[in-house]
Amino acid sequence: MKIEIATKEDVPEILELQYKAFLPVGEALNWLDAPNLKETLSEALEDFPKFTVLKMVDNNGKIIGSVRGQVENDSLYVGRLMVLPEYQRNGYGRILLHKIQDLLPHNRVWLSTCGDMKSSFSFYEREGFKTFKTEKLENGFSWVSMEK
């Protein structure tokens, strides 16, 4: 596996990865209209230049994981950390999370996640993130912002 900076040409494959990675979460929570499952290719292409996007590729060049980051006022926002379901639980998400933090200079790192998805929430806690804000969404789910 290797990690590279993604290009605009990678956006369709990363969007497909996004659907595959987040669909099991959406199904588990019965939240199939979650924003990351409804994003269109044109929306993804429009957002792409706002972030540094990393891709993890296998030996055949297939994108199996991705993460994006954006630094503003010395704070690194980490978003869309995702790994194909068949590659999950192998440490690839952790590798991507560390790589984006190593790549982009910052004094603080933060992210948001669904607090109702305990596996994701506890993963970030194990990585040293602490909750600083919790919101209840209109659909009843909790949206948690975490930092370290």
N, C-alpha and C positions, 0 to 999 in steps of 0.2 A: 504494500500500500504506500502511496505517496500523496502528499498534500501540496496543492498548487493554488495560486490565485486564479479564480474563475474569470472567464471572459464573457462578454455579452452573448457569444455563440453558445455558451453552456447553459443559458437561462432555461430553454425548453426542457433539457434533461434534469436540471435542478428542480424545476417546477414539478415534473413527474415524480422525482424522488420525494418532494414535499408531500404530494398526495399520498404516496405509498407509505411514507413514514408516519404521517399524522392520521391516516384513516383508522388504524386500530385504536388510537386514542379517542377519536371522534365516536367510534362505535362503542367503546367501553363506557363513555360518558353519555351516549345518546345525544351527541352534539354534532350532527353531520353538516350543519350550516356554519361551523366555526370558520372564521376568516381565512385561516390557512388552507382550508379545504375548498374555499370558493374563489380564491385568487385566480384571475385570468392571466393568460400569457402577456397581454398588453399591459396589465397592471404590474406584473413581475418585471417586464422590460423597463417600465417607467421608474420603478423603485431601484433597479440594479445599480445605477451610477451613484446613489446616495450612500452605498456601503462598500466596504472591502469584503468580498465574498471568497471564502476558501472552499475548495472541493477536495475530497479524498477519493482517489481513483484506485481501482484494483489493477492487477497486472495486465488486464485486457483493455484498460482505458475507460472502463465503466465507472461512472460516478456513484459511489456507494454511501457518501456522507457529505455534509456541507454545514457551514456556519457563516454568519455574517456579523460584522462589527462596524461601529461608527463611533468616532471620538468627538466629543463636544465639551469644551471647558474642562479638559483633563479627565472626563468621565467616559469610559468605554461602555457603550451599550452593546450587549451580545444578543443576537436574535437568530431565530430559525436554526437552532442546533438540531440536526436530524441525521439519522442513519437508517438505511434500508432495514426493514424488520428482520430479514434473514441474517444480517450482520450485527444486530444489536447484542448487547451483553458480552462484547469482546473488547471493551475498552476504547473503541473508536470515537465515541462521543466525548469521552474524557480527553483523548488526544486532540481532537478538534477544538475543544474548549480551551485547552492550554495553549494551543498554537495561536489562536486569535489573540489571546492575552499577551503572548510573547511578541507577536508581530506589531501590535498597535500600542504606542506609548500612552500611558494613562496613570492616574493616581488612584482612581476608583473604578470598579467594574460593577455593572448592574445589568439586570435582566428581568423579564416578567414571564410568569408561567401560570398555568391553571393550578390553583391550590388543591383542586379536587382530584388531580392525577397524582396520587401519592408517590408513584415510582419516580416521576420527574422531580417532584418537589424534594424528596429525600435525596436524590442524586445531587441536586444543587446544594443541599445542606451539607452533604459529605464533602463537597468541594469547597466548603468554607463560606458559603453565602448565607446571609441572615435576612429575614423579612424586615422591610422597612415600611411597607404599605400593603394593605389588603382592601380590595374593593369587591362589592357584590355586583355582578352583572345582572342585566334585566332577566336573563334566563335562569338566574339563581346560582350560577357557578361563582366561585371566588377567583379573583384575578390577583395574584400576589407579585409584588415587586421585591426583588432581593438584591443585596449588594455585598461587596467585600472590598 
